[in-house]
Amino acid sequence: MCGIVGYIGEQDACPILIDGLKRLEYRGYDSAGVAVLNGGGIDIRKSVGKLRALENVLEDCAPHGCIGIGHTRWATHGRPSDENAHPHSDCTGRITVVHNGIIENYVELKDRLVRGGHEFKSETDTEVAAHLIESHYKGDIAQAVRNAASEMDGSFALVVIAQNEPDKIIAARRHSPLVIGLGEGENYLASDVAAFLKYTRSVVYADDNNVVTITREGISVTDLDGNLIDKKAQTVDWDAAMAERGGYEHFMLKEIHEQPRALRETMRGRLSLEKNCVELPGINLTHDEIRKIDRIVMIACGTAYHASMAGKYAIEQLCRIPVELDVASELRYRDPIVDEHTLGIVISQSGETLDTMVGLNEVKNKGAKVIAITNVVGSMAARDAHGVLYTYAGPEIAVASTKAYTTQLMVLYLVALYFAQIRGTLDEQRATELREALWELPQKAELILNDVTAIESAAARYYCFNGFLYMARGANLASALEGALKVKEISYMHAEGYAAGEMKHGPIAMIDPTFATITVAVKSKTYDKILSNIREVKARSGDVIAIANPGDTTISDYADRVITVPETEEIFSPVLVAVPLQLMAYFVAYNRGPAIDQPRNLAKTVTVE
Ligand code: M6R
């Protein structure tokens, strides 16, 4: 978590740093700060609270200079406060750092440094890095960073400036993202390309244990022993406009509306109705390897985990391969049974979620082939996996994931159809029907988005209820969990997702007239069972909103409100069901008033355990 930026060039650094931090604020917003080399020394400004608070500070006294670093914080060690805000400096104030990650052995390092006479001003692990670099500094800041990084355990992306070497910025990374932007006579560093997309799309991704020196003229990268590493620049195909709100009040609403386009782009070049097939360049598995897979283990967190639930349903139905799901934070500690016939599928929007990346390497080290489904080109997941399937959602800025989720579903459906094609588990007519159904999803999502009044009006009634219960069956159990998560994270309301068949085993006790039940009642083989579940809720005076298909004349006799989504194959319906559930969460939150794009206590990318 936390966003870091760096700039070196001929322009005034501070406005560039602030602009970059605005685009990284989704990573954390407990405090923010900048440090600028001004010729004489290092000028630091910082403030607890969102970036706006720092901007207020800068209105009166912005530091000036052409080299600087900046930070937006998601607190881990030390509460949000001015003292704990980054940047942090060494005892002399000549070395200043910003950091994303957790230095796990910071207590031990700090004890040693304190015994050596270093004085600390904050409760953060980051300040340890500043003093550790100071302790190694003998006139070469890059070497001091290498020595310090070698002593640090845990995760870090560090960006460092030194008063005695005012023509460079040094950065280092391990398990936290760090990307370098290449300009003309100027260069950039950041946690995410969004920070500098408006200046350059030419980037270099740092790898674990790389130490990077950037000057105005260029960059050089070494390992921790100082050996030079040759890095190739890549061009990212996102543009700056994609990371703007484009007239929408919130990024979340914009991203919900972008789903038809994102789904189309994710299908492009992969699903062809003319050629009657699915092609997945990038998967990096031979047909023989695909035929030999006897088990799939999916690894993900949060929303991506919900995508894996729906993906399991599709893959098991269409390919008859058993799929095991794991919340990544659990997988890493349970010594999973994996061999060379197991396929690992890692799902992560950012491609940087720490638990997911550890899970990826766990199954890889046990001999499994791993494919990554990620939205970020060049991310850790993309680099560490054997094969990568990108979701072409474009930058997702709102903390609540929307278009990343539906495009992850799309990729998983393509994988299911591709494997079924190679393993021969579907007859041709059924395969054609499914490909056609998949092809129609973006257009059907568009139909939902063309008229959102029923969802808006439902939200206006239910936002002041005591909570929500989401119930569904089959492929849409994932929708129930995801719908509940969306409400929780942006409205702070109590919401639970449950398998409808489990209602009688406990959750039904919660039902009363102030607790709304949202149920997925689209066409499926368990439709009648869902109707019975609705009856049970109604018999306990519960209020029921059903997501159903147009033309369903039965459902209105059961539910209090009906929101329709176009009909599709049951296994693909989670994509369409997701849209009204996302909008419901959005409008409920809108009525309640919290900060929708930046909910409290959260950050977009969880790069700590
Ligand atoms: O970047 P990732 O997909 O690995 O992120 C995983 C979760 O942190 C993420 O999906 C989170 O649950 C969402 N922000 C929820 O909307």
Boltz pocket constraint, residues with backbone or C-beta under 6 A from the ligand:
constraints:
  - pocket:
      binder: B
      contacts: [[A, 301], [A, 302], [A, 303], [A, 304], [A, 305], [A, 347], [A, 348], [A, 349], [A, 350], [A, 351], [A, 352], [A, 353], [A, 356], [A, 398], [A, 399], [A, 400], [A, 401], [A, 402], [A, 485], [A, 489], [A, 603], [A, 604], [A, 605], [A, 606]]
      max_distance: 6.0
